[in-house]
């Protein structure tokens, strides 16, 4: 995807489609003595507990009713599939989620509760669908969870809200899964405030963004599955690389322990439940990646109950 395929104009059009259908998530100050001012953008408060409702909605609302007659399909570990199922239900069309066999049970249950059909495949096959090397094999319009201009533009509506609520923002820390969220936000802010840095946050168990930025080209990395399931792919998708290279200022890599501490910090200080990926941005901010007024995107709150229970007992999942 080239930078010119997602513009500020596209993001504004997405906002017009989504107004009144998704919430304007609040920006809440996190007190962190010794750090620059830190705010948290609470996308975990969306109807499905994730920012994915924005991109999914903009993608589906960009298609005609005729095009959607056979339904919609996506490949997702959970949150995008929930967003698609939520919107499909509202539009009266079927939805299918192709999920890796490593997807957490709570997210799969939520997809089905929202009316979506779950099709489990191996992680290897799921990744081939993500990279475009294999067809999804299900009827309906396929909406890529990341590399779809309408998805990226929908995600970018978060950036418009940040600029309105915190015009002097200098750093935006964004959990990096495939780049659709970070690139959408960067698209929204670059024209009005080009000095603002958008940083992708990764977990130490899988660092395709940092590795690819260092190499100057997409690279595949070894990944280790962990309780942080919303980020940590094997590579930066080649379809997303032009956008990532043009828009993302850098990568912040954080440890599993730092993410665990941040989940607990968000609960104790803000009374907010974040999943592992959603807390990665706060972990990065507290690890020294905040510069000037900083916004941390809390991308989702769909944490598995057993993971949360383990963390609350002081153990690592």
VENMOWO-V709588 format. One record per backbone hydrogen bond with DSSP energy under -1.0 kcal/mol. NH is the residue of the N-H (numbers start at 1). CO is the residue of the C=O. E is the energy in kcal/mol with one decimal. If there is no record, write none. Layout:
NH;CO;E, NH;CO;E
This chain:
5;2;-2.3, 6;3;-1.4, 11;7;-2.0, 12;8;-2.5, 13;9;-2.2, 14;10;-2.2, 15;11;-2.3, 16;12;-2.0, 17;13;-1.7, 18;14;-2.2, 19;15;-1.8, 21;18;-2.8, 22;18;-1.4, 25;23;-1.0, 28;40;-2.5, 30;38;-3.0, 35;32;-2.2, 39;294;-2.8, 40;28;-3.2, 41;296;-2.9, 42;26;-2.2, 43;41;-1.7, 43;298;-1.0, 45;42;-1.2, 46;43;-1.6, 49;46;-2.0, 51;299;-2.2, 53;50;-1.2, 54;51;-2.5, 56;52;-2.4, 57;53;-1.6, 58;54;-2.5, 59;55;-2.2, 60;56;-2.3, 61;57;-2.7, 63;60;-1.5, 68;64;-1.4, 69;66;-1.3, 71;68;-1.9, 72;94;-2.2, 73;141;-2.8, 74;96;-1.9, 76;98;-1.9, 82;78;-2.0, 83;79;-2.2, 84;80;-2.7, 85;81;-2.5, 86;82;-2.5, 87;83;-2.2, 88;84;-3.0, 89;85;-2.2, 90;86;-1.5, 91;87;-2.1, 93;88;-2.4, 96;72;-2.2, 97;117;-3.3, 98;74;-2.9, 99;119;-2.0, 101;121;-1.5, 103;100;-2.1, 108;104;-1.7, 109;105;-2.6, 110;106;-1.6, 111;107;-2.0, 112;108;-2.0, 113;109;-2.3, 114;110;-1.7, 115;112;-1.3, 116;111;-2.6, 117;95;-2.4, 119;97;-3.1, 121;99;-2.4, 126;122;-2.7, 127;123;-2.6, 128;124;-1.6, 129;125;-1.9, 130;126;-2.2, 131;127;-2.2, 133;128;-2.0, 134;128;-1.2, 141;71;-2.5, 143;73;-3.1, 148;146;-2.0, 152;148;-2.5, 153;149;-2.4, 154;150;-2.0, 155;151;-2.3, 156;152;-1.7, 157;154;-1.2, 158;155;-1.8, 160;156;-1.2, 161;157;-1.6, 162;158;-2.1, 163;159;-2.2, 164;160;-1.7, 165;161;-2.2, 166;162;-3.0, 169;166;-1.8, 170;293;-2.9, 171;293;-1.8, 172;197;-2.9, 173;295;-2.9, 174;199;-2.9, 176;201;-2.9, 183;179;-2.4, 184;180;-1.2, 185;181;-2.4, 186;182;-2.4, 187;183;-2.2, 188;184;-1.7, 189;185;-1.7, 190;186;-2.2, 193;189;-3.1, 196;193;-1.8, 197;170;-3.0, 199;172;-2.6, 200;250;-2.4, 201;174;-3.0, 202;252;-2.7, 204;254;-2.4, 206;203;-2.2, 211;207;-2.1, 212;208;-2.4, 213;209;-3.0, 214;210;-2.4, 215;211;-1.7, 216;212;-1.8, 217;212;-1.3, 221;234;-3.1, 224;205;-1.9, 229;227;-1.3, 240;237;-1.2, 241;237;-1.2, 244;240;-2.7, 245;241;-3.2, 246;242;-1.6, 247;243;-2.1, 248;244;-2.4, 249;198;-2.4, 252;200;-2.8, 254;202;-2.7, 259;255;-1.9, 260;256;-2.5, 261;257;-2.4, 262;258;-1.9, 263;259;-2.3, 264;260;-1.8, 265;261;-2.3, 266;262;-2.6, 267;263;-1.6, 268;264;-2.5, 269;265;-2.9, 270;266;-1.5, 272;266;-1.9, 275;300;-2.1, 279;275;-1.6, 280;277;-1.0, 283;279;-2.3, 284;280;-2.1, 285;281;-2.2, 286;282;-2.7, 287;283;-1.1, 288;285;-1.4, 289;284;-2.3, 294;37;-2.7, 295;171;-2.5, 296;39;-3.2, 297;173;-2.6, 298;41;-2.5, 299;297;-1.3, 301;49;-2.5, 303;301;-1.7, 308;304;-2.4, 309;305;-2.5, 310;306;-2.1, 311;307;-2.3, 312;308;-2.4, 313;309;-1.1, 314;311;-1.6, 315;310;-2.0
